[in-house]
C-alpha cells in the first residue's frame, strides 16, 4: 500500500518501452531510469551510486544494467549491485494499468 504522500503517476504507454530498452524520465523532482528487462518494467533513481552518472546513458543486457562511465553493474530487476556487490539503487514502484506504465512517486518533502 502506498504511503500517504505517494501517488501512482502515468509516465508513458507500455508499448513504447520495448523489452531490452531503457530510458530516462523526469517525474517531479526525480530523475528516473525506466527499463524493460525480460518483460518486467522497473524504475530506479537515474544515478549511479559510484559517481552519480546517469544510468539511462548506460546499457541494458538481459537483466544487467551497466553504467556507461565506469562499468558498474546492477541487477535490472532488483537494483542490487553485482559488480561491485556492495551497493543498491533506489527503487521506485512500477505497475502497468490500462496499457500505461505508472510509477509510485513520492510526495513533496
Long-range contacts (C-beta under 8 A, 24 or more apart in sequence): 2-93, 2-104, 3-106, 3-107, 4-107, 5-106, 5-107, 5-108, 6-93, 6-104, 6-105, 6-106, 6-107, 7-104, 7-105, 7-107, 8-93, 8-95, 8-97, 8-102, 8-103, 8-104, 8-105, 9-102, 9-103, 9-104, 9-105, 10-100, 10-101, 10-102, 11-100, 11-101, 11-102, 11-103, 12-100, 12-101, 13-99, 13-100, 13-101, 14-41, 14-96, 14-99, 14-100, 14-101, 15-99, 17-41, 17-101, 20-60, 20-62, 21-60, 22-55, 22-56, 22-58, 22-60, 22-65, 23-56, 24-54, 24-56, 24-57, 27-103, 27-105, 28-105, 28-106, 28-108, 30-92, 30-105, 30-106, 31-56, 32-92, 32-103, 33-65, 34-94, 34-101, 34-103, 35-60, 35-65, 35-76, 37-62, 37-63, 37-65, 37-76, 37-77, 38-62, 38-63, 38-77, 40-77, 41-94, 41-95, 41-96, 41-101, 42-76, 42-77, 42-79, 42-91, 42-94, 43-91, 43-92, 43-93, 43-94, 43-103, 44-74, 44-79, 44-89, 44-90, 44-91, 44-92, 45-89, 45-90, 45-92, 47-90, 48-72, 49-81, 49-87, 49-88, 49-89, 50-87, 55-89
